[in-house]
């Protein structure tokens, strides 16, 4: 775990002691690292979803927790739309998804809304697993939440700005021990605490399509 994320974990633990968990979406550490607010990024992504001829998207990005602005749900739905577009597959046709670093659970809730009924496993640190458990229950979604990892296999491995930030040793441990048919990865195409993960990710998934996220400079997708 990086120095940055260790500091975030410590701050979240502090909130859990002093603040009601029901207000977690107002905690600065969550807002700054896991929420895409209304603005240019969400605007581009919302326009893309609206302009597709798939009527599912208006349903997928409906209600956010406590009726807060749903811009972050739009962001997660956009990731999913990119994977479906590039692979020609529907998420609902899969049977097992493994996500590394699930944020507060927003992508899982979107994927459940999209009709996925299989096993959804999230590997994350205990502090975020606690938030995911709370949020997913509130959103009537489900996942298997795990805080330790040995090995796994999946139809789809998801790592959205998570695998690129865990460090080389942890990244290789995940990728050496997860067997997957497809990937949905988003990464910072630059150094993170002195190391750039993109070449490593590409070496594990040589058949994945790499393309920039045009409206978020310095970020890219790897999709297979």
C-alpha positions in Angstrom: 0.0 0.0 0.0 1.4 3.4 -1.0 2.2 6.2 1.4 -0.6 8.3 0.0 -3.3 5.5 0.5 -2.0 4.7 4.0 -2.6 8.3 5.0 -6.1 8.2 3.5 -6.9 5.0 5.4 -5.8 6.6 8.7 -8.1 9.6 8.0 -11.0 7.3 7.2 -10.4 5.4 10.5 -10.6 8.7 12.3 -13.9 9.6 10.7 -15.3 6.1 11.7 -14.6 6.9 15.3 -16.0 10.4 15.4 -18.6 10.7 12.6 -21.7 8.8 11.6 -21.0 6.4 8.7 -24.3 7.6 7.1 -22.4 10.8 6.2 -19.4 9.1 4.6 -20.0 10.8 1.2 -19.2 14.1 2.9 -15.8 13.1 4.3 -13.1 15.0 2.5 -10.9 12.0 1.9 -13.8 10.2 0.2 -14.8 13.2 -1.9 -11.3 14.0 -3.1 -10.2 10.4 -4.0 -13.4 8.5 -4.9 -16.0 10.9 -6.2 -16.1 12.5 -9.6 -18.3 15.6 -9.0 -20.4 17.5 -11.4 -18.1 19.3 -13.9 -16.4 18.7 -17.2 -15.5 15.1 -16.7 -19.0 14.0 -15.7 -20.5 16.3 -18.4 -18.6 14.5 -21.2 -19.5 11.1 -19.8 -23.1 12.0 -19.2 -23.4 13.2 -22.8 -21.9 10.0 -24.1 -24.4 7.9 -22.2 -27.3 10.0 -23.2 -26.3 9.9 -26.9 -26.1 6.1 -27.1 -29.1 4.2 -28.3 -29.0 1.9 -25.2 -31.9 2.9 -22.9 -30.3 1.1 -20.0 -28.1 4.0 -19.1 -30.8 6.3 -17.8 -31.8 3.6 -15.4 -28.3 2.7 -14.3 -27.3 6.2 -13.3 -30.5 7.0 -11.4 -30.5 7.3 -7.6 -27.3 7.8 -5.6 -27.2 7.2 -1.9 -29.4 9.8 0.0 -30.3 11.3 -3.3 -26.9 13.0 -3.6 -25.8 14.1 -7.1 -25.2 11.0 -9.3 -22.2 12.3 -11.2 -20.0 9.6 -9.7 -22.5 6.9 -10.8 -22.3 8.4 -14.3 -18.5 8.1 -14.1 -18.7 4.4 -13.2 -21.4 3.7 -15.8 -19.1 5.3 -18.4 -16.3 2.8 -17.5 -18.7 0.0 -18.0 -20.0 1.4 -21.3 -16.4 1.5 -22.6 -15.9 -2.1 -21.7 -19.1 -3.2 -23.4 -18.3 -1.1 -26.4 -14.8 -2.4 -26.9 -15.6 -6.1 -26.2 -19.0 -6.3 -27.8 -20.2 -8.1 -24.7 -22.8 -7.4 -22.0 -21.8 -7.4 -18.4 -25.0 -9.4 -17.6 -23.6 -12.4 -19.5 -20.7 -12.9 -17.1 -20.7 -15.1 -14.0 -17.8 -13.9 -11.9 -16.3 -10.4 -11.5 -13.2 -9.6 -9.3 -12.6 -5.9 -8.5 -9.4 -4.8 -6.9 -10.0 -1.6 -4.9 -13.7 -1.0 -5.0 -13.9 2.6 -3.8 -17.1 2.9 -1.7 -18.9 0.4 -3.9 -20.3 2.6 -6.7 -19.2 0.5 -9.6 -20.6 -2.7 -8.1 -24.0 -1.0 -7.6 -24.0 0.1 -11.3 -23.1 -3.4 -12.5 -25.8 -4.9 -10.4 -28.3 -2.4 -11.9 -27.0 -3.5 -15.3 -28.3 -7.0 -14.7 -25.3 -8.9 -13.5 -26.4 -11.6 -11.1 -23.2 -13.6 -10.7 -20.5 -13.5 -8.0 -18.9 -10.1 -7.4 -15.8 -10.1 -5.3 -14.1 -6.9 -4.1 -10.6 -7.0 -2.6 -9.8 -3.9 -0.5 -8.5 -2.7 2.8 -10.6 -3.1 5.9 -11.7 0.6 6.1 -13.1 0.6 2.6 -14.6 -2.8 3.0 -16.6 -1.4 5.9 -17.9 1.5 3.7 -18.7 -0.9 0.9 -20.7 -3.1 3.2 -22.7 -0.2 4.4 -23.2 1.4 1.0 -24.1 -1.7 -1.0 -26.7 -2.6 1.6 -28.2 0.8 1.3 -28.2 0.5 -2.5 -29.7 -3.0 -2.4 -26.6 -4.5 -4.1 -24.4 -7.3 -3.0 -20.7 -8.3 -3.1 -18.3 -10.6 -1.4 -16.0 -8.3 0.4 -12.5 -9.6 1.1 -9.5 -7.9 2.9 -6.9 -10.6 2.2 -5.8 -12.1 -1.1 -4.2 -15.4 -2.1 -5.6 -16.3 -5.5 -8.8 -16.0 -7.6 -10.2 -16.4 -11.0 -12.8 -14.4 -12.9 -14.6 -13.7 -16.1 -13.7 -10.0 -15.7 -10.9 -8.4 -13.6 -11.6 -4.8 -12.8 -8.9 -2.3 -11.6 -9.9 1.3 -12.0 -7.0 3.5 -10.8 -6.3 0.9 -8.2 -3.9 -1.7 -9.5 -1.8 1.2 -10.9 -1.3 2.6 -7.4 -0.6 -0.5 -5.2 3.2 -0.7 -6.0 5.1 -3.2 -8.2 5.3 -6.1 -5.7 1.6 -6.0 -4.8 0.6 -5.6 -8.5 2.6 -8.6 -9.6 1.2 -10.6 -6.7 -2.4 -9.9 -7.9 -1.7 -10.5 -11.5 0.4 -13.7 -10.9 -2.5 -15.2 -9.0 -5.7 -14.1 -10.8 -6.8 -16.0 -13.8 -9.2 -13.9 -15.9 -10.8 -13.9 -19.3 -11.3 -10.2 -19.6 -10.0 -7.0 -18.0 -11.3 -3.5 -17.4 -8.3 -1.4 -16.2 -7.8 2.3 -16.0 -4.5 3.7 -15.0 -2.4 6.8 -14.5 0.0 6.9 -17.5 2.8 8.4 -15.3 4.7 7.6 -12.2 3.0 7.0 -9.0 5.3 7.3 -6.0 8.3 6.7 -8.3 6.9 3.9 -10.5 4.9 3.7 -13.6 2.7 0.5 -13.7 1.5 0.7 -17.3 4.3 -1.4 -18.9 3.7 -4.1 -16.3 0.0 -4.1 -16.8 0.5 -4.4 -20.6 3.0 -7.2 -20.2 0.3 -9.3 -18.4 -2.4 -8.5 -20.8 -0.7 -8.1 -24.2 -4.0 -8.6 -26.1 -5.8 -5.8 -24.3 -6.7 -2.7 -26.2 -4.9 0.4 -24.9 -6.4 3.8 -25.5 -6.3 7.2 -23.7 -9.2 8.5 -21.8 -9.4 11.6 -23.9 -11.3 13.8 -21.5 -9.0 12.9 -18.6 -5.5 13.7 -19.6 -2.7 11.4 -18.5 -5.1 8.4 -18.0 -5.7 5.4 -20.1 -7.8 2.2 -20.5 -6.6 -1.3 -21.0 -9.7 -3.4 -22.1 -10.0 -7.0 -23.2 
